[in-house]
Amino acid sequence: MILSFLSSPSRVRFGVPAPLMLLIGMFALHTGSAMAVHAFDAAAPATVTWMRLTWAALLLAALGGPSLWRAVRAASPRELGSVVILGTASAGMMLFYSEATARIELGTATSIEFLGTLVVAVLAMRRRRELVWIVAAVAGVLCLTRPWQGELDLAGIGFALAGALCVVGYIVLTQRVGAGFSAVHGLALSMVVGAAVTAPLGAPGAVMDPDPQLIAFTLLIALLFPMLPFLLEMVALQRMSRTAFSTFSSLEPAVALIMGLLLIGQTPAVIQVIGMALVVIAGIGAARGDRSDRPAVRSVVRRRGTGTGAAAQHSAPGPVCSETAEGYPHTPVPASEPVGASR
């Protein structure tokens, strides 16, 4: 049922505002992230991450169907290389985030990883005054981590910072992959690569000591992230300007804090709530710095040697983008980047 629903995103258009779709997607994403933290009691973060990536790869490959393999055969070596690098960056982003959330609060890990998104967005605008948003976000992260208390989990913060670096590569490579593949195909291929990259770290724990309950649990997590957020973003991006999308996406660290409170019992101190507010304000400020009314996604006809026109355009479900920084779950959106979607 979920696959048929995903393959027809137009079915969810009925009267549901695009911002509401994004918010639902963010809550689903961080519900999945919070559930993954509970799964760390049964298996290492690397094992849980590999199982999530594997489930996502299998589901999205089934969703792509025969058109996915046609797209692979039609792709150039450079396009396939971009997919491999994107899949590696995606795997690093998810793995480092999992390792971080196993050690520090969900909201704090999300805020630190969000620094990668913010840095790319601000630098893309090339206006010095926009650097104030990076300063505000760093101040917010300091309030969240409270280094003056001497209780810093350096490993957790280090993993979150490594995830932020992967986010930067993820943004750049998503744009390149989006130029050659549809949203579903690009995501499916990147998840396949991600599962392969994390297999040496995560597969041994799952194969040598299989746990049917954990296998079923990670399937549920994979449906919550990336499947459901991907569906909702895929539809919402066609109905929102890129500025509006970036603005709403800036709420993600706050959503992570809320889900950490509700599902994991991570109660923030007052100074941490202030820090979260600074991070969200920084994200919204950077997003509004562009003020573009253009759609976040432009659907165009793919032109390859294998075909053009309507047949090529409808070779796969979902939007086909010429220049895209979206179309994937947890997709950072540089507010001033030309564009055609948890973590």
Phi and psi in degrees as a GROMACS rama.xvg file:
@    title "Ramachandran Plot"
@    xaxis  label "Phi"
@    yaxis  label "Psi"
@TYPE xy
-64.1509  -35.8549  ILE-2
-68.8168  -41.5906  LEU-3
-66.8368  -33.0916  SER-4
-67.9705  -43.2212  PHE-5
-67.4235  -32.8915  LEU-6
-75.8552  -8.50166  SER-7
-129.377  69.7254  SER-8
-62.8274  -21.0585  PRO-9
-63.499  -19.5701  SER-10
-66.3263  -22.559  ARG-11
-95.7511  11.7549  VAL-12
-77.872  -18.5033  ARG-13
-59.2101  98.8124  PHE-14
62.2964  8.87379  GLY-15
-93.0866  117.081  VAL-16
-60.7038  141.264  PRO-17
-58.8954  -42.2354  ALA-18
-59.0439  -35.9675  PRO-19
-65.5616  -37.9523  LEU-20
-59.8796  -43.374  MET-21
-63.3093  -43.2765  LEU-22
-63.7556  -42.4644  LEU-23
-61.3574  -42.2734  ILE-24
-61.6039  -41.1699  GLY-25
-65.7327  -41.5303  MET-26
-66.2726  -37.7786  PHE-27
-63.76  -43.5527  ALA-28
-58.577  -48.1767  LEU-29
-83.206  -16.0702  HIS-30
-66.1925  -44.6326  THR-31
-61.3379  -41.0307  GLY-32
-64.5279  -41.4579  SER-33
-66.1507  -39.5899  ALA-34
-64.5732  -34.6601  MET-35
-63.1996  -35.478  ALA-36
-60.7426  -40.7467  VAL-37
-64.0415  -34.8665  HIS-38
-67.6841  -20.5875  ALA-39
-65.973  -14.9455  PHE-40
-71.5535  -24.1383  ASP-41
-100.918  -22.6253  ALA-42
-155.072  161.563  ALA-43
-67.5676  152.898  ALA-44
-53.674  -37.5647  PRO-45
-64.3149  -38.9438  ALA-46
-67.2887  -45.4985  THR-47
-62.1588  -42.406  VAL-48
-63.4862  -43.9145  THR-49
-62.0205  -41.9895  TRP-50
-64.9532  -40.0291  MET-51
-63.23  -45.8196  ARG-52
-63.2964  -39.1638  LEU-53
-65.2265  -45.8764  THR-54
-59.7974  -45.1534  TRP-55
-61.8452  -41.2218  ALA-56
-63.1874  -44.1313  ALA-57
-64.8557  -45.218  LEU-58
-65.2058  -43.7438  LEU-59
-73.0033  -32.8296  LEU-60
-64.5475  -39.7903  ALA-61
-65.6988  -37.7917  ALA-62
-66.1071  -40.6428  LEU-63
-66.498  -34.9994  GLY-64
63.1459  -157.98  GLY-65
-58.4105  -31.2615  PRO-66
-63.7194  -26.4539  SER-67
-64.106  -45.1994  LEU-68
-71.3953  -32.1383  TRP-69
-63.7437  -39.8274  ARG-70
-64.9856  -36.7408  ALA-71
-66.0572  -44.1098  VAL-72
-66.1577  -31.7019  ARG-73
-83.0383  -13.4394  ALA-74
-74.6195  149.428  ALA-75
-80.8437  160.421  SER-76
-55.63  -36.6834  PRO-77
-65.7083  -41.3534  ARG-78
-65.0296  -41.4573  GLU-79
-66.0297  -37.0958  LEU-80
-62.7283  -39.2328  GLY-81
-63.4599  -37.5512  SER-82
-64.181  -41.7529  VAL-83
-62.1102  -44.2506  VAL-84
-68.284  -40.0552  ILE-85
-62.457  -44.1872  LEU-86
-61.4923  -37.5674  GLY-87
-66.1924  -43.4777  THR-88
-64.4009  -39.8043  ALA-89
-63.3361  -42.9804  SER-90
-62.8065  -43.7123  ALA-91
-62.1631  -41.2677  GLY-92
-61.2294  -47.2142  MET-93
-70.907  -40.1624  MET-94
-67.362  -46.5058  LEU-95
-65.53  -36.6857  PHE-96
-64.9298  -41.4882  TYR-97
-62.8822  -44.5614  SER-98
-63.4249  -35.8835  GLU-99
-68.4442  -46.1956  ALA-100
-71.0401  -15.9628  THR-101
-74.7711  -13.1887  ALA-102
-120.569  -32.072  ARG-103
-128.439  171.546  ILE-104
-61.8894  149.46  GLU-105
-59.1766  -47.1228  LEU-106
-63.8038  -38.337  GLY-107
-66.8791  -44.8556  THR-108
-61.5359  -41.9749  ALA-109
-65.0036  -40.8674  THR-110
-64.8572  -41.4833  SER-111
-65.5626  -43.3414  ILE-112
-64.4742  -31.7483  GLU-113
-64.1303  -20.2721  PHE-114
-59.7395  -35.1787  LEU-115
-62.3707  -43.6969  GLY-116
-60.3569  -46.8611  THR-117
-66.2939  -41.4322  LEU-118
-61.0413  -45.5436  VAL-119
-63.6036  -42.4718  VAL-120
-63.0578  -45.4446  ALA-121
-69.1647  -44.7347  VAL-122
-64.7113  -30.7344  LEU-123
-66.3189  -27.891  ALA-124
-77.2792  -22.208  MET-125
57.2166  36.6904  ARG-126
-124.985  122.748  ARG-127
-60.0101  -34.6797  ARG-128
-63.8312  -21.5067  ARG-129
-73.6922  -12.1889  GLU-130
-63.9114  -17.555  LEU-131
-59.4201  -28.8301  VAL-132
-71.7467  -33.9968  TRP-133
-66.3662  -42.5569  ILE-134
-60.2549  -43.8095  VAL-135
-62.8689  -41.2923  ALA-136
-67.2037  -41.1692  ALA-137
-62.9628  -41.1817  VAL-138
-61.3833  -39.7428  ALA-139
-62.9961  -41.7381  GLY-140
-65.1635  -37.6261  VAL-141
-62.6721  -39.2028  LEU-142
-66.1319  -34.2584  CYS-143
-71.9279  -40.5269  LEU-144
-86.6775  -24.3441  THR-145
49.107  62.4435  ARG-146
-63.0443  -23.1048  PRO-147
-68.1104  -13.8745  TRP-148
-84.8503  -9.75132  GLN-149
72.3495  16.8175  GLY-150
-114.327  29.5468  GLU-151
-67.4246  133.762  LEU-152
-93.2127  93.2177  ASP-153
-63.0889  -34.9976  LEU-154
-64.6677  -45.5871  ALA-155
-62.2154  -43.8934  GLY-156
-66.772  -38.8289  ILE-157
-62.3362  -42.599  GLY-158
-63.6801  -40.6572  PHE-159
-64.4084  -40.1861  ALA-160
-65.9364  -37.6777  LEU-161
-63.5732  -37.8107  ALA-162
-63.3949  -37.3761  GLY-163
-63.359  -38.5093  ALA-164
-64.9314  -39.4663  LEU-165
-64.3225  -33.5147  CYS-166
-59.8843  -41.1414  VAL-167
-59.2973  -48.193  VAL-168
-64.5925  -36.0106  GLY-169
-60.9314  -41.6985  TYR-170
-62.1446  -50.6594  ILE-171
-62.4815  -45.6485  VAL-172
-73.0601  -30.3205  LEU-173
-63.1128  -37.9401  THR-174
-62.1118  -43.0533  GLN-175
-67.7219  -44.267  ARG-176
-66.7201  -37.2164  VAL-177
-63.6355  -21.3516  GLY-178
-76.2031  -18.5823  ALA-179
-117.124  -14.9001  GLY-180
-133.777  153.952  PHE-181
-69.2085  168.08  SER-182
-59.5138  -47.6023  ALA-183
-64.1185  -44.7998  VAL-184
-64.5411  -45.6421  HIS-185
-61.4399  -42.9955  GLY-186
-66.7436  -44.4196  LEU-187
-59.6864  -46.9508  ALA-188
-66.4151  -40.0522  LEU-189
-66.5426  -34.8089  SER-190
-68.7609  -36.6887  MET-191
-61.747  -46.1186  VAL-192
-63.5521  -42.9773  VAL-193
-60.108  -41.6984  GLY-194
-64.0084  -39.1275  ALA-195
-68.0369  -39.736  ALA-196
-66.3568  -39.3002  VAL-197
-87.0362  -6.20359  THR-198
-57.4075  -44.2897  ALA-199
-60.8795  -28.0402  PRO-200
-88.8268  -37.4096  LEU-201
-104.236  -29.4595  GLY-202
-64.251  -41.199  ALA-203
-56.5375  -42.3375  PRO-204
-64.9407  -33.2986  GLY-205
-80.5528  -35.2214  ALA-206
-80.4434  -39.8718  VAL-207
-76.9772  -26.5417  MET-208
-136.235  69.5555  ASP-209
-66.005  137.893  PRO-210
-126.87  104.925  ASP-211
-55.4788  -37.3013  PRO-212
-65.2209  -41.1755  GLN-213
-66.9358  -38.3992  LEU-214
-61.2432  -45.512  ILE-215
-66.7273  -37.7112  ALA-216
-65.9465  -41.4169  PHE-217
-70.1055  -27.5077  THR-218
-63.3105  -43.9829  LEU-219
-61.6632  -42.3445  LEU-220
-62.8232  -41.6818  ILE-221
-63.3799  -34.6906  ALA-222
-66.6314  -37.4056  LEU-223
-73.4839  -35.336  LEU-224
-153.055  112.486  PHE-225
-103.918  -4.94113  PRO-226
-62.0924  -56.1602  MET-227
-65.5214  -47.3361  LEU-228
-58.3582  -37.0387  PRO-229
-61.5465  -46.4873  PHE-230
-57.8357  -49.191  LEU-231
-67.6253  -40.6725  LEU-232
-66.7984  -37.8915  GLU-233
-58.7314  -37.7933  MET-234
-79.7908  -45.7469  VAL-235
-64.4632  -35.5404  ALA-236
-64.008  -23.7473  LEU-237
-80.5817  -7.93567  GLN-238
-122.911  5.65409  ARG-239
-127.307  152.06  MET-240
-73.156  158.864  SER-241
-66.3966  -31.7908  ARG-242
-66.4756  -43.7023  THR-243
-63.4622  -41.5396  ALA-244
-61.8851  -45.5555  PHE-245
-62.8544  -38.5974  SER-246
-63.3086  -48.7025  THR-247
-67.448  -33.8139  PHE-248
-64.7513  -24.844  SER-249
-67.5132  -13.1188  SER-250
-79.0505  -6.86135  LEU-251
-58.2435  -43.7164  GLU-252
-58.5831  -37.2339  PRO-253
-66.5602  -39.5928  ALA-254
-61.9193  -40.9763  VAL-255
-61.8937  -40.9336  ALA-256
-62.8574  -42.365  LEU-257
-63.4662  -44.6278  ILE-258
-70.3191  -32.373  MET-259
-64.0246  -36.5612  GLY-260
-68.8114  -45.7099  LEU-261
-76.1697  -39.4702  LEU-262
-101.876  -22.8191  LEU-263
-116.871  -13.0478  ILE-264
76.0535  27.5017  GLY-265
-87.428  94.5858  GLN-266
-84.7971  119.754  THR-267
-79.6561  148.996  PRO-268
-77.4919  165.811  ALA-269
-58.1564  -43.0134  VAL-270
-63.9315  -30.4772  ILE-271
-71.9256  -36.0207  GLN-272
-63.8789  -40.0757  VAL-273
-63.3287  -42.6943  ILE-274
-61.7808  -41.1509  GLY-275
-61.7502  -41.5628  MET-276
-61.2315  -39.2547  ALA-277
-63.5341  -41.6373  LEU-278
-64.2655  -44.1763  VAL-279
-65.1329  -43.6639  VAL-280
-61.171  -40.8101  ILE-281
-61.7905  -43.4509  ALA-282
-64.0089  -44.2028  GLY-283
-65.8412  -41.417  ILE-284
-61.5805  -42.8207  GLY-285
-65.3552  -39.0818  ALA-286
-65.6235  -41.4249  ALA-287
-73.5501  -12.7771  ARG-288
-65.5961  -17.7142  GLY-289
-93.6159  -43.4359  ASP-290
53.6568  43.7082  ARG-291
-88.6915  137.798  SER-292
-99.521  4.0213  ASP-293
-71.9522  151.077  ARG-294
-60.8141  147.353  PRO-295
-68.8144  -26.3108  ALA-296
-129.513  131.261  VAL-297
-109.453  122.267  ARG-298
-85.3064  125.341  SER-299
-131.608  168.554  VAL-300
-88.044  128.396  VAL-301
-74.0464  141.161  ARG-302
-124.044  110.719  ARG-303
-130.816  172.944  ARG-304
-67.4391  -16.7717  GLY-305
-88.8622  -3.20962  THR-306
150.996  155.203  GLY-307
-137.282  179.312  THR-308
78.8632  -157.724  GLY-309
-61.6623  -37.4051  ALA-310
-63.371  -42.1145  ALA-311
-70.1742  -35.8924  ALA-312
-65.9717  -33.4565  GLN-313
-103.202  26.8019  HIS-314
-71.3336  -15.1259  SER-315
-154.838  153.716  ALA-316
-67.6754  156.532  PRO-317
94.5632  166.748  GLY-318
-70.9394  149.236  PRO-319
-111.671  119.973  VAL-320
-114.05  140.315  CYS-321
-84.6698  -41.8139  SER-322
-132.793  112.356  GLU-323
-139.844  136.905  THR-324
-113.547  8.56215  ALA-325
-126.41  -167.087  GLU-326
94.4131  0.755196  GLY-327
-127.29  152.332  TYR-328
-66.9262  149.906  PRO-329
54.0944  41.9414  HIS-330
-90.7142  119.689  THR-331
-68.6518  142.046  PRO-332
-121.823  102.839  VAL-333
-64.3774  122.818  PRO-334
-62.6693  -28.2831  ALA-335
-107.187  6.57442  SER-336
-78.2094  144.275  GLU-337
-67.7801  131.804  PRO-338
-130.524  150.407  VAL-339
